[in-house]
Amino acid sequence: MDTSERRWGTGRLWGVPASCARTGRPTRIIPLAALLMASTAVLPLLANSPALSQVATSTTFNIPAGDLGSVLAQIGRAASQPISFPADLTRGRSAGPIVGRMSVQEALARALAGSGLVAVQGAGGALTIRGGATVPAAGSTVLGDIAAIDVTDTAAGSRDVGFTAVDTQSSARIDIPLKEDPRSVVGVTEAVIRTQAQTSALDVARNVSNVRTSAGSEELGAPRYLIRGFPQDSFLLNGLPSGSTRIPITDIERIDVIKGPTTEFGGPSFRGGAINAITKAPTATPIQRAEVFYGSRFFRTLAFDFGGPVQDLEGVTYRLNVSGNTANYALGGTRSPHEALISPVVAWQGVDTRLAAGVRYIDTLSGIPRYAPTSPDNFRPFRIQRDVPFGNLDNLVAFRSFNPYLEADHHLGRIDSDTVGSFDFKIRNRTSYFLTDMFGQNLIPYNFTRLLAGRPMFQPQGYVFGETANRLVTQSDLLIQHNTEFVRQTMRIGIDYLDTSVNTKSNIQAISGDFALSNPPQNLPYPRYSTRSPRGFSQFSGASVYQDNVGIAFQDKIDILDRLHILGSVRHDWFNSRSNTLTPGGLSTSTLTESALTYTAGAVYDVLPWASVYGSVGTGFVPQRGLVNRTQPAPPARSNNSEFGLKLSLLDNNMTVTMARYHLENTNNLIQDNARMLNLLGPGYRAEGYEIDFQGQVTENISIIGGYGYNDFKSAPDPQALLGTVTPVLPGQPQHQANLFVVYTFTDGPLKGLSIGGGGRGQTFSYMGLLPKVESPVLPGFITYDATIGYTIENFRIDVSVRNILDRYYYDVTETVFAAPVADGRVFMIRAGLDF
């Protein structure tokens, strides 16, 4: 369920969840401007440009003479062009120097001259180096390390170098270098994940500015995250809406944080932005890797990663990730938490076609979030012990997911013209099906009752929850690349389909009696779904929701003189929803049919080869369930985003910096009118601020990633509010956040292979309740420090991480005055891997 639609604090809509925003209708002028900008796709057809038999986009190369494999790798990186080759094919050959401004093909022609090797373009636009005009069988060459960029890895979006994220296909729907994307998109690479010994995808995302994570609501604990202040409870998975954040870290290659509207990924937008988890893909590089994780509370994981070419099957590669995890206990209950993953995928790469098919099975059992109840006098959280289980030891959240998926790319062909340049045509489809099942139960201290011998006593509350969901998503695109002497253009014409059905049921019961936080009883019964408790109130609810969305889109990227990069899109979606909701008040049914026009428009201008200015505007929509004034179906909620900033590529493109100034506002959202017990369209929330993100290699030895964000998140002005009305502060929204992580690696001498690093993160205070500023309790800010040490020798690597090394006691942000989540104390983790 979309917890982003929950009202801040403890209020709920009458019969439906809700999030608040100011009424308003999106202007039609800017979408028309975006459409006009996109229509410039036809302008190059009017130009009288010379014919091009190769891609004419120029790049400045300054590559010294050296090993052929190294030269090819440097060509690919300088031009952000995927180039794949077996290392054995280039071993013993030399090339270069390659100096001057030229196209990629011209650079490759110089590098390959006299070698008998040729570059062949594949389905995804990647280039493969092959011997002569023949295509060798997969088993005819013993593949060593891929010295350049592996084409099969680029299908999943990863072409990274160390801590430096280069570009990604699945976070933009077309293949765009991050420095040419007029949005703030930050990629956290596999090198960062491994060095920090991360065990959670949500923790990985905290390396990015203005990103916060939460264990979830006090009822169930569904993991979620906030970007620029707006909450979400699901990831994109390789660019497809997945409906969940539970993706094992052992299957993840990279985490992208996309800020602003994300309608292009499937219609309904993620408010504030989205996390895109990019998973491990088939590779032509043989992989045989075993990894072991060991950490606090006897946390232990065994993982295997296999991949490479399939012998005797031409062009076939595979990847298989298998892992299992368990621990002694979870601090939020659960006697035997665990996580299991099975993720096989097979791909076939022909000259013009690429096909991939895989399935992902996930089974997890975890505890609920720990939180400290607050005093009814001043709402200060009671201090609880962090190193002992919280609540009943049978508290749990069980989650299972079955996810088959298909990918297809086909290169239709190329047309060269003496007058209008060259045209290259490709088609692409991504289809994924998600079947998920979730069950949760908890017994926790809830209402403060009295002080007994100086100890606070609490009445327990029980909660049970179940959900099954089916989600089918497919994205189909026609990609057209047009090149002239001065202009490169990439167009996408796409159609998407998203079908979701969700069935939920839950019950909350208060239980008579009370107990101390340090001694919770273990023999109290959990509530059942539809039974009423004789010892307190009982609130049962159930819902069945069916949604489908069809969207068509046109997206266009234009590169002029390799300095001005324009990106725009126009999209129209048709959305249908049917829901049945059962509450103690009875059964209600609602049907909604809506359509929405959204757009994005932006540009990046390279002021200098290493410095670019950018700006963008865009809109998104989120369908809503419920009635306005009990009679009219609610229209979609809208999001409007604008941002501008500066992007830097420093230190020979080894260090990237993004600075952004943004404004994001949600409008047309449902809120509840408690006095009249109905729903209205009312004032909502807006976020504005600035942020900086930086990552990469400062030197050969020093790697760094970090960021700072200032976010002013508040209610939008209500034009109908009475003069003198006090606007409440918004809970759970610290204004300042910062994070930094630095690693030093010894590359020679007796300490070669040793890496030492550390860093920290912190945030300022936040309010706890949706109350006037003078009345709202405050949670203090915090700063925590982490340290890591690692060692690599030949085919073995080990990393040790200690988080919150000073064991600071602090609370994560909360949106209610009744409870505050208790953050972890000092936690250590060891991650060791062996390639065999």
CORRAWO-V39633 format. One record per pair of residues at least 12 apart in sequence whose C-alpha atoms are under 6 Angstrom apart, sorted by the first residue. I is the first residue (numbers start at 1). J is the second residue. Records with the same first field share a line. If there is no record, write none. Layout:
I = J ; J
This chain:
4 = 231 ; 232
5 = 17 ; 18 ; 19
6 = 18 ; 19
7 = 19
9 = 770 ; 815 ; 816
13 = 672
16 = 626
18 = 670
20 = 669 ; 670 ; 671 ; 684
21 = 666 ; 667 ; 668 ; 669 ; 682 ; 683 ; 684 ; 685
22 = 667 ; 668 ; 682 ; 683 ; 684
23 = 667 ; 668 ; 681 ; 682
24 = 668
31 = 599
34 = 601
38 = 556 ; 568
45 = 420
48 = 419
49 = 419 ; 420
50 = 418 ; 419
51 = 417 ; 418 ; 419 ; 421
52 = 421 ; 422
56 = 103 ; 485
57 = 103
58 = 101 ; 102 ; 103
59 = 101 ; 102 ; 103
60 = 100 ; 101
61 = 99 ; 100
62 = 99
63 = 97 ; 98
64 = 97
65 = 95 ; 96 ; 97
66 = 94 ; 95
67 = 94
68 = 90 ; 93 ; 94 ; 95
69 = 90 ; 147
73 = 148
82 = 126 ; 149 ; 151
83 = 126 ; 127 ; 128 ; 149
84 = 128 ; 149 ; 150 ; 151
85 = 128 ; 129
86 = 143 ; 146
87 = 144 ; 145 ; 146 ; 147
95 = 111
96 = 111
116 = 132
117 = 130 ; 131 ; 132
118 = 130 ; 132
122 = 351 ; 352
123 = 352 ; 353 ; 409 ; 410 ; 411
137 = 314
138 = 314 ; 315
139 = 311 ; 312
145 = 285
152 = 283
153 = 281 ; 283
156 = 281
157 = 169 ; 170
162 = 191
163 = 189 ; 191 ; 192 ; 696
164 = 695 ; 696
165 = 187
170 = 238 ; 239
171 = 239
180 = 604
182 = 602 ; 603 ; 604 ; 614 ; 615 ; 616
184 = 259
185 = 257 ; 258
186 = 256 ; 257
187 = 255 ; 256
188 = 254 ; 255
189 = 254
190 = 253 ; 254
197 = 801 ; 831
199 = 249
200 = 249
201 = 249
209 = 707 ; 708 ; 709
210 = 227 ; 228 ; 709
211 = 226 ; 227
212 = 225 ; 226
213 = 225
215 = 369
221 = 368 ; 369
227 = 272 ; 273
228 = 272
230 = 271 ; 272
235 = 275 ; 276
236 = 276
237 = 276 ; 277
238 = 277 ; 278
251 = 279 ; 280
252 = 278 ; 279 ; 280
253 = 278 ; 279 ; 280
254 = 278
255 = 276 ; 277
256 = 275 ; 276
257 = 275
258 = 273 ; 274
259 = 273
260 = 272 ; 273
261 = 273 ; 620
263 = 620
268 = 621 ; 622
269 = 620 ; 621 ; 622
282 = 317 ; 318 ; 319
283 = 308
284 = 308 ; 309
285 = 308
286 = 307 ; 308
287 = 306 ; 307 ; 308
288 = 306 ; 835 ; 836
289 = 304 ; 305 ; 834 ; 835
290 = 303 ; 304 ; 833 ; 834
291 = 303 ; 832 ; 833
292 = 831 ; 832
293 = 830 ; 831
294 = 829 ; 830
295 = 828 ; 829
296 = 827 ; 828
297 = 328
298 = 327 ; 328
299 = 327
300 = 325 ; 326
301 = 324 ; 325
302 = 323 ; 324
303 = 322 ; 323
304 = 321 ; 322
305 = 320 ; 321
306 = 319 ; 320
307 = 319
315 = 348 ; 349
316 = 347 ; 348
317 = 346 ; 347
318 = 345 ; 346
319 = 344 ; 345
320 = 343 ; 344
321 = 343
322 = 341 ; 342
323 = 340 ; 341
324 = 339 ; 340
325 = 338 ; 339
326 = 338
330 = 367
331 = 389 ; 390
332 = 367 ; 368 ; 369 ; 370 ; 389 ; 390
333 = 367 ; 389 ; 390 ; 392 ; 393 ; 394 ; 395
334 = 367 ; 393 ; 394 ; 395 ; 396
335 = 393
337 = 365 ; 366
338 = 364 ; 365
339 = 363 ; 364
340 = 362 ; 363
341 = 361 ; 362
342 = 360 ; 361
343 = 359 ; 360
344 = 358 ; 359
345 = 357 ; 358
352 = 410 ; 411
353 = 409 ; 410
354 = 408 ; 409
355 = 407 ; 408
356 = 406 ; 407
357 = 405 ; 406
358 = 404 ; 405
359 = 403 ; 404
360 = 402 ; 403
361 = 401 ; 402
362 = 400 ; 401
363 = 399 ; 400
364 = 398 ; 399
365 = 397 ; 398
366 = 396 ; 397
367 = 396 ; 397
370 = 821 ; 822
371 = 820 ; 821 ; 822
372 = 819 ; 820
373 = 818 ; 819
374 = 818 ; 819
391 = 444 ; 520
392 = 443 ; 522
395 = 441 ; 442
396 = 440 ; 441
397 = 439 ; 440
398 = 438 ; 439
399 = 437 ; 438
400 = 436 ; 437
401 = 435 ; 436
402 = 434 ; 435
403 = 433 ; 434
404 = 433
405 = 431 ; 432
406 = 431
407 = 429 ; 430
408 = 428 ; 429
409 = 427 ; 428
410 = 426 ; 427
411 = 426
412 = 425 ; 426
413 = 425
421 = 483 ; 484
422 = 482 ; 483
423 = 481 ; 482
424 = 480 ; 481
425 = 479 ; 480
426 = 478 ; 479
427 = 477 ; 478 ; 479
428 = 476 ; 477
429 = 475 ; 476
430 = 474 ; 475
431 = 473 ; 474
432 = 473
433 = 471 ; 472
434 = 470 ; 471
435 = 469 ; 470
436 = 468 ; 469
437 = 467 ; 468
438 = 466 ; 467
439 = 465 ; 466
440 = 464 ; 465
441 = 463 ; 464
442 = 462 ; 463
443 = 461 ; 462
444 = 460 ; 461
445 = 458 ; 459 ; 460
446 = 459 ; 460 ; 461
447 = 459
457 = 514 ; 515 ; 516
458 = 514 ; 515
459 = 513 ; 514
460 = 511
461 = 509 ; 510 ; 511
462 = 508 ; 509 ; 526 ; 527
463 = 507 ; 508
464 = 506 ; 507
465 = 505 ; 506
466 = 504 ; 505
467 = 503 ; 504
468 = 502 ; 503
469 = 501 ; 502
470 = 500 ; 501
471 = 499 ; 500
472 = 498 ; 499
473 = 497 ; 498
474 = 496 ; 497
475 = 496
476 = 494 ; 495
477 = 493 ; 494
478 = 492 ; 493
479 = 491 ; 492
486 = 561
487 = 559 ; 560
488 = 558 ; 559
489 = 557 ; 558
490 = 556 ; 557
491 = 555 ; 556
492 = 554 ; 555
493 = 553 ; 554
494 = 552 ; 553
495 = 551 ; 552
496 = 550 ; 551
497 = 549 ; 550
498 = 548 ; 549
499 = 547 ; 548
500 = 546 ; 547
501 = 545 ; 546
502 = 544 ; 545
503 = 543 ; 544
504 = 542 ; 543
505 = 541 ; 542
506 = 529 ; 540 ; 541
507 = 529 ; 539 ; 540
508 = 538 ; 539
509 = 537 ; 538
510 = 536 ; 537
511 = 535 ; 536
512 = 535
541 = 582 ; 583
542 = 581 ; 582
543 = 580 ; 581
544 = 579 ; 580
545 = 578 ; 579
546 = 577 ; 578
547 = 576 ; 577
548 = 575 ; 576
549 = 574 ; 575
550 = 573 ; 574
551 = 572 ; 573
552 = 571 ; 572
553 = 570 ; 571
554 = 569 ; 570
555 = 568 ; 569
556 = 568
563 = 605 ; 606
564 = 604 ; 605
565 = 603 ; 604
566 = 602 ; 603
567 = 601 ; 602 ; 603
568 = 600 ; 601
569 = 599 ; 600
570 = 599
571 = 597 ; 598
572 = 596 ; 597
573 = 595 ; 596
574 = 594 ; 595
575 = 593 ; 594 ; 595
576 = 592 ; 593
577 = 591 ; 592
578 = 590 ; 591
598 = 619 ; 620
599 = 618 ; 619
600 = 617 ; 618
601 = 616 ; 617
602 = 615 ; 616
603 = 615
610 = 648 ; 649
611 = 647 ; 648
612 = 646 ; 647
613 = 645 ; 646
614 = 644 ; 645
615 = 643 ; 644
616 = 642 ; 643
617 = 641 ; 642
618 = 640 ; 641
619 = 639 ; 640
620 = 638 ; 639
621 = 636 ; 637 ; 638 ; 639
622 = 636 ; 637
623 = 636
624 = 636
628 = 679 ; 680
629 = 678 ; 679
637 = 667 ; 668 ; 669
638 = 666 ; 667
639 = 665 ; 666
640 = 664 ; 665
641 = 663 ; 664
642 = 662 ; 663
643 = 661 ; 662
644 = 660 ; 661
645 = 659 ; 660 ; 661
646 = 658 ; 659
654 = 696 ; 697
655 = 695 ; 696 ; 697
656 = 694 ; 695
657 = 693 ; 694
658 = 692 ; 693
659 = 691 ; 692
660 = 690 ; 691
661 = 689 ; 690
662 = 688 ; 689
663 = 687 ; 688
664 = 686 ; 687
665 = 686
666 = 685
668 = 681
669 = 681
683 = 716 ; 718
684 = 715 ; 716
685 = 714 ; 715 ; 716
686 = 713 ; 714 ; 716
687 = 712 ; 713
688 = 711 ; 712
689 = 710 ; 711 ; 712
690 = 709 ; 710
691 = 708 ; 709
692 = 707 ; 708
693 = 706 ; 707
694 = 706
701 = 744 ; 745
702 = 743 ; 744
703 = 742 ; 743
704 = 741 ; 742
705 = 741
706 = 739 ; 740
707 = 738 ; 739
708 = 737 ; 738
709 = 736 ; 737
710 = 735 ; 736
711 = 735
712 = 735
728 = 770 ; 771 ; 772
729 = 770 ; 771 ; 772 ; 773
730 = 770
731 = 767 ; 768 ; 769 ; 770 ; 815
732 = 766 ; 767 ; 813 ; 814 ; 815
733 = 766
734 = 764 ; 765 ; 766
736 = 763 ; 764
737 = 762 ; 763
738 = 761 ; 762
739 = 760 ; 761
740 = 759 ; 760
741 = 758 ; 759
742 = 757 ; 758
743 = 756 ; 757
744 = 756
753 = 791 ; 792
754 = 790 ; 791
755 = 789 ; 790
756 = 788 ; 789
757 = 787 ; 788
758 = 786 ; 787 ; 788
759 = 785 ; 786
760 = 784 ; 785 ; 786
761 = 783 ; 784
762 = 782 ; 783
763 = 781 ; 782
764 = 781
765 = 779 ; 780 ; 781
766 = 778 ; 779
768 = 814 ; 815 ; 816 ; 817
769 = 815 ; 816 ; 817
784 = 804
785 = 804 ; 805
786 = 802 ; 803 ; 804 ; 805
787 = 801 ; 802
788 = 800 ; 801
795 = 834 ; 835
796 = 833 ; 834
797 = 832 ; 833
798 = 831 ; 832
799 = 830 ; 831
800 = 829 ; 830
801 = 828 ; 829
802 = 827 ; 828
803 = 826 ; 827
804 = 826
805 = 826
807 = 825 ; 826
810 = 823
811 = 823
